[in-house]
Amino acid sequence: MNKDKTAFKSEFEEVSKKIETIKSRLSTLFIDGESDNGTVVVTLTASRQVVNIAIDDAIMEDRVQLEAHLIRALNNASEKITEINRVEMETAIRTGLLNITDLF
């Protein structure tokens, strides 16, 4: 059964608001990513905003090593965030918070 444009728009707006609520909550969730042995630790929000970088003094003099550690730490955090976001969306859909099938 096709829905009329008004009902579709209303349901779309409701889903959009719920998505924004999830995004807002994710912006308050902090995720640490580490390089080898915690030499560099970066903290990002689950919405991928960098909020802190901690660097061990031992690698401060070696720019190439520092860059490599930063990349590993950021990639580590990014992988964790991707998984958190996937689980969040699956949970929202499974629990009916985001009932996107009603849009069609």
N, C-alpha and C positions, 0 to 999 in steps of 0.2 A: 504494500500500500504506500503510495507516495504522499508525502506530507506537503501541506501548502507552504509557501515561502515564509509566512509569519511564524509558523510553528518551527520550521527549520531554523530560522534566524534566532528565535528565542532559545532553542536547544543548543545551538552553536555558541551563543553568548554565555550560556550557563557552563558549558564545557570549557570555554576560554577562561572564565573566572576561576574554575577549579584548577586549571593548569597554572594560572598565575599564582594561586594559593600554594601549590606544590613548589613552584619556582621560588617563591618568597621563603618558604620553609627551608629549601635547599641552600639558600644564600646564608643561612645561619648555621649550617652544618660544616664543620671544619675537618679537612682531610690532610693527613701528613703523607708526604712522599719522601723516600730516602734514597740516597745513593749508597754505594758500598759502605757497609759498617756504620752508616749514619754520619758519614763525613759531611754531607750536605743534606739538610732537611728543609723541605719547603712545605708551607701550609697554604692550602687553597680552600676556598669554600666549595661546596658541591656544585655551585654555579660557575666554577672555574675562575674565581677572582683570587689572585695571589695576595695573601695577607701577611706572610712572614717568610724569610729565608734565613736559615742559620748555617754558618759555614765554619768548619773546624779550622783553627788557625794554621794547622799543619799544611794545608794546601793553598794558602793565600798567596804564596810566592810563585806558584806554577799555574800560569794562566790557562794553558791547554788542559791540565788536569782539572782545574776548577770548572772550566766550561763543560768538560765531559761529565763531571759529577752533577753539575746543575741540570744538564740534559737528562741524566738517568733519574734524578730525583723528581723532576717535572713530569717525565713520562710515567714514573711509578704512581704519582698522585693522579695523573690523568686516567690511567687504567682503573684505579680504584673508583674514581668519580664516574666513569662510564658505567661500571657495574652497578654502582649505587643508583644512578639515574634509570638504568634498565629495570632494576628491581622495583623502584618507586613507581614507574609507569605501569609495570605488570600488576603490581599490587593495587594501584588505583583502578585499573580496568577490572581486575578480578573481583574486587570488593564492591564494584558498582559506583565508585566515586566518579569515574569517567566512563559513562555508558555511551561510548561512541557509536555503537551499533544502532542506537535510537535515531541517529541523524539520517539514516538511510532507510 
